[in-house]
Amino acid sequence: MRSKIALVIAAAALGACTPPKSGDIAPSYVSPVLYQNHTCQQLEQEALTVSARAMQASAAQDNALLLGGGNTATELAALKGQLVAIEQASIQKNCGIQFQDRPAKPSSGIFHF
């Protein structure tokens, strides 16, 4: 009986240490004011850059689940927050940049987070 309880406690402890999936990580708040002085072209370039970094962080986070590596959740949340802020600034400036939350080719002009 004690070995079963110990096994359940050990499994629960390991489950609590598992990093979250990249898709389960919510964006951190980033103020769009940071991007208010950017032109539409600058916003598009920044979205490309941040989106590429977010894809790398997402892959690293998901690999951490499989391989037991480090947790990049904080970095990924910040990058997702930056994309939200860039999108908000883009909307305020009527830039017409399309954002979506599923993978897309960065060169397609549609950014994801």
Backbone as CSV, one residue per row, in Angstrom:
resi,resn,N_x,N_y,N_z,CA_x,CA_y,CA_z,C_x,C_y,C_z
1,MET,0.824,-1.190,0.000,0.000,0.000,0.000,0.870,1.256,0.000
2,ARG,1.914,1.267,0.852,2.795,2.435,0.916,3.517,2.657,-0.410
3,SER,3.900,1.566,-1.092,4.614,1.718,-2.362,3.700,2.335,-3.420
4,LYS,2.410,2.008,-3.381,1.464,2.613,-4.325,1.307,4.102,-4.052
5,ILE,1.233,4.482,-2.787,1.101,5.893,-2.425,2.362,6.652,-2.842
6,ALA,3.529,6.049,-2.596,4.788,6.688,-2.978,4.859,6.855,-4.499
7,LEU,4.383,5.863,-5.229,4.393,5.938,-6.680,3.467,7.048,-7.181
8,VAL,2.309,7.188,-6.588,1.366,8.241,-6.960,1.954,9.610,-6.648
9,ILE,2.587,9.759,-5.505,3.207,11.031,-5.132,4.357,11.352,-6.081
10,ALA,5.165,10.375,-6.432,6.276,10.598,-7.356,5.764,10.997,-8.735
11,ALA,4.717,10.357,-9.209,4.147,10.689,-10.515,3.571,12.095,-10.500
12,ALA,2.916,12.470,-9.415,2.358,13.817,-9.303,3.478,14.859,-9.275
13,ALA,4.556,14.560,-8.587,5.684,15.492,-8.516,6.332,15.661,-9.885
14,LEU,6.486,14.583,-10.624,7.058,14.684,-11.959,6.126,15.452,-12.887
15,GLY,4.846,15.243,-12.770,3.880,15.970,-13.596,3.898,17.456,-13.306
16,ALA,4.127,17.828,-12.073,4.174,19.239,-11.697,5.424,19.916,-12.238
17,CYS,6.471,19.147,-12.519,7.721,19.705,-13.028,7.763,19.782,-14.547
18,THR,6.770,19.230,-15.198,6.753,19.222,-16.657,6.482,20.619,-17.182
19,PRO,7.318,21.113,-18.079,7.079,22.442,-18.643,5.799,22.447,-19.481
20,PRO,5.106,23.575,-19.540,3.878,23.640,-20.342,4.186,23.597,-21.835
21,LYS,3.223,23.134,-22.618,3.353,23.157,-24.073,3.388,24.604,-24.538
22,SER,4.065,24.848,-25.636,4.188,26.215,-26.139,2.825,26.840,-26.424
23,GLY,1.885,26.054,-26.896,0.556,26.567,-27.196,-0.250,26.926,-25.963
24,ASP,0.153,26.410,-24.809,-0.557,26.691,-23.551,-0.018,27.919,-22.831
25,ILE,1.036,28.509,-23.339,1.668,29.651,-22.684,0.996,30.940,-23.160
26,ALA,0.439,31.675,-22.226,-0.239,32.932,-22.552,0.781,34.051,-22.734
27,PRO,0.440,35.029,-23.579,1.364,36.159,-23.750,1.445,37.011,-22.485
28,SER,2.634,37.514,-22.206,2.811,38.509,-21.146,2.342,39.853,-21.696
29,TYR,1.945,40.746,-20.804,1.513,42.064,-21.273,2.720,42.887,-21.706
30,VAL,2.636,43.427,-22.906,3.621,44.375,-23.426,2.819,45.545,-23.973
31,SER,3.146,46.742,-23.556,2.402,47.923,-23.982,2.669,48.237,-25.450
32,PRO,1.602,48.480,-26.230,1.793,48.871,-27.624,2.434,50.249,-27.764
33,VAL,2.504,50.994,-26.669,3.152,52.310,-26.689,4.618,52.175,-27.112
34,LEU,5.220,51.036,-26.818,6.611,50.800,-27.205,6.805,50.884,-28.717
35,TYR,5.723,50.662,-29.453,5.801,50.618,-30.911,5.088,51.787,-31.588
36,GLN,4.619,52.756,-30.829,3.818,53.840,-31.407,4.593,54.720,-32.388
37,ASN,5.906,54.804,-32.256,6.695,55.633,-33.159,7.240,54.864,-34.362
38,HIS,6.885,53.587,-34.468,7.328,52.772,-35.597,6.439,53.043,-36.810
39,THR,7.042,52.996,-37.978,6.266,53.059,-39.214,5.673,51.670,-39.474
40,CYS,4.757,51.592,-40.418,4.187,50.291,-40.768,5.268,49.328,-41.244
41,GLN,6.216,49.827,-42.009,7.304,48.979,-42.488,8.149,48.474,-41.313
42,GLN,8.420,49.339,-40.351,9.185,48.931,-39.171,8.402,47.913,-38.344
43,LEU,7.089,48.115,-38.222,6.256,47.162,-37.488,6.275,45.795,-38.170
44,GLU,6.208,45.805,-39.491,6.242,44.544,-40.235,7.573,43.830,-40.022
45,GLN,8.660,44.565,-40.089,9.981,43.970,-39.883,10.122,43.446,-38.451
46,GLU,9.654,44.221,-37.503,9.727,43.793,-36.094,8.883,42.541,-35.878
47,ALA,7.710,42.491,-36.509,6.852,41.309,-36.388,7.543,40.081,-36.974
48,LEU,8.236,40.250,-38.082,8.981,39.132,-38.671,10.067,38.632,-37.718
49,THR,10.805,39.569,-37.160,11.892,39.221,-36.251,11.378,38.520,-34.991
50,VAL,10.376,39.125,-34.374,9.830,38.559,-33.133,9.147,37.222,-33.415
51,SER,8.458,37.124,-34.538,7.794,35.876,-34.896,8.806,34.743,-35.069
52,ALA,9.919,35.027,-35.721,10.964,34.009,-35.898,11.521,33.572,-34.549
53,ARG,11.758,34.535,-33.671,12.256,34.196,-32.327,11.220,33.400,-31.545
54,ALA,9.940,33.743,-31.702,8.869,33.019,-31.010,8.767,31.585,-31.521
55,MET,8.960,31.391,-32.819,8.930,30.026,-33.358,10.075,29.201,-32.780
56,GLN,11.251,29.806,-32.650,12.393,29.098,-32.067,12.128,28.769,-30.601
57,ALA,11.586,29.728,-29.871,11.287,29.504,-28.453,10.191,28.460,-28.294
58,SER,9.211,28.454,-29.197,8.145,27.440,-29.153,8.722,26.048,-29.366
59,ALA,9.605,25.929,-30.347,10.241,24.639,-30.619,11.076,24.191,-29.423
60,ALA,11.815,25.122,-28.836,12.636,24.787,-27.666,11.756,24.358,-26.497
61,GLN,10.628,25.048,-26.315,9.715,24.713,-25.220,9.123,23.321,-25.436
62,ASP,8.688,23.039,-26.656,8.100,21.730,-26.932,9.146,20.621,-26.878
63,ASN,10.380,20.923,-27.270,11.456,19.940,-27.146,11.791,19.679,-25.681
64,ALA,11.624,20.686,-24.846,11.865,20.517,-23.414,10.895,19.491,-22.835
65,LEU,9.695,19.452,-23.397,8.718,18.456,-22.956,9.185,17.057,-23.301
66,LEU,9.739,16.905,-24.490,10.154,15.583,-24.961,11.508,15.160,-24.410
67,LEU,12.422,16.111,-24.342,13.801,15.777,-23.993,14.181,16.135,-22.562
68,GLY,13.284,16.789,-21.850,13.576,17.162,-20.476,14.533,18.320,-20.357
69,GLY,14.597,19.180,-21.365,15.511,20.318,-21.347,14.974,21.467,-20.527
70,GLY,15.572,22.628,-20.728,15.204,23.824,-19.984,13.829,24.350,-20.353
71,ASN,13.315,25.200,-19.509,11.984,25.770,-19.679,12.130,27.182,-20.242
72,THR,11.572,27.433,-21.417,11.644,28.748,-22.054,10.302,29.471,-21.988
73,ALA,9.449,29.083,-21.050,8.100,29.628,-20.978,8.090,31.142,-20.771
74,THR,8.963,31.662,-19.933,8.992,33.098,-19.672,9.381,33.872,-20.922
75,GLU,10.399,33.390,-21.628,10.823,34.047,-22.863,9.717,33.982,-23.914
76,LEU,9.087,32.822,-24.038,8.026,32.662,-25.033,6.833,33.557,-24.713
77,ALA,6.469,33.670,-23.449,5.363,34.548,-23.050,5.680,36.000,-23.403
78,ALA,6.919,36.408,-23.196,7.327,37.781,-23.531,7.272,38.016,-25.041
79,LEU,7.732,37.052,-25.818,7.707,37.190,-27.280,6.277,37.238,-27.808
80,LYS,5.420,36.400,-27.245,4.002,36.438,-27.632,3.391,37.787,-27.279
81,GLY,3.762,38.325,-26.128,3.276,39.642,-25.723,3.748,40.737,-26.661
82,GLN,4.996,40.627,-27.120,5.511,41.606,-28.083,4.718,41.553,-29.385
83,LEU,4.387,40.347,-29.833,3.595,40.222,-31.058,2.210,40.829,-30.899
84,VAL,1.603,40.649,-29.740,0.290,41.255,-29.484,0.417,42.777,-29.526
85,ALA,1.444,43.311,-28.899,1.652,44.764,-28.884,1.919,45.304,-30.286
86,ILE,2.704,44.583,-31.067,2.971,44.996,-32.446,1.676,44.969,-33.253
87,GLU,0.881,43.941,-33.043,-0.400,43.855,-33.752,-1.299,45.033,-33.372
88,GLN,-1.368,45.359,-32.094,-2.195,46.485,-31.647,-1.706,47.796,-32.263
89,ALA,-0.401,48.001,-32.293,0.159,49.211,-32.899,-0.148,49.239,-34.393
90,SER,-0.067,48.086,-35.033,-0.369,47.984,-36.458,-1.826,48.342,-36.739
91,ILE,-2.721,47.891,-35.897,-4.153,48.201,-36.052,-4.387,49.697,-35.869
92,GLN,-3.753,50.276,-34.855,-3.919,51.716,-34.595,-3.438,52.549,-35.776
93,LYS,-2.427,52.065,-36.490,-1.859,52.810,-37.621,-2.481,52.392,-38.959
94,ASN,-3.445,51.472,-38.921,-4.078,50.958,-40.144,-3.058,50.413,-41.137
95,CYS,-2.117,49.618,-40.628,-1.053,49.091,-41.488,-1.515,47.952,-42.396
96,GLY,-2.534,47.243,-42.010,-3.007,46.133,-42.827,-2.166,44.875,-42.707
97,ILE,-1.337,44.783,-41.685,-0.536,43.579,-41.458,-1.466,42.530,-40.863
98,GLN,-1.424,41.325,-41.417,-2.281,40.249,-40.928,-1.522,39.414,-39.901
99,PHE,-2.160,39.174,-38.787,-1.588,38.343,-37.729,-2.539,37.159,-37.526
100,GLN,-1.966,36.016,-37.213,-2.783,34.861,-36.859,-2.041,34.053,-35.822
101,ASP,-2.756,33.170,-35.134,-2.117,32.427,-34.051,-1.773,30.994,-34.424
102,ARG,-1.640,30.713,-35.698,-1.167,29.394,-36.118,0.014,29.588,-37.060
103,PRO,0.840,28.555,-37.218,2.042,28.704,-38.031,1.749,29.141,-39.465
104,ALA,2.579,30.027,-39.945,2.532,30.478,-41.332,3.953,30.791,-41.757
105,LYS,4.191,30.837,-43.041,5.519,31.186,-43.517,5.764,32.658,-43.231
106,PRO,6.870,33.015,-42.551,7.133,34.421,-42.248,7.185,35.301,-43.484
107,SER,7.571,34.770,-44.618,7.662,35.587,-45.818,6.297,35.868,-46.445
108,SER,5.238,35.264,-45.914,3.914,35.437,-46.501,3.239,36.725,-46.058
109,GLY,3.861,37.465,-45.144,3.245,38.708,-44.648,2.210,38.449,-43.574
110,ILE,2.081,37.200,-43.150,1.152,36.844,-42.081,1.995,36.308,-40.930
111,PHE,1.840,36.908,-39.787,2.673,36.571,-38.645,1.863,35.780,-37.642
112,HIS,2.522,34.908,-36.922,1.814,34.097,-35.927,2.490,34.211,-34.578
113,PHE,1.743,33.839,-33.577,2.268,33.790,-32.215,1.569,32.730,-31.445
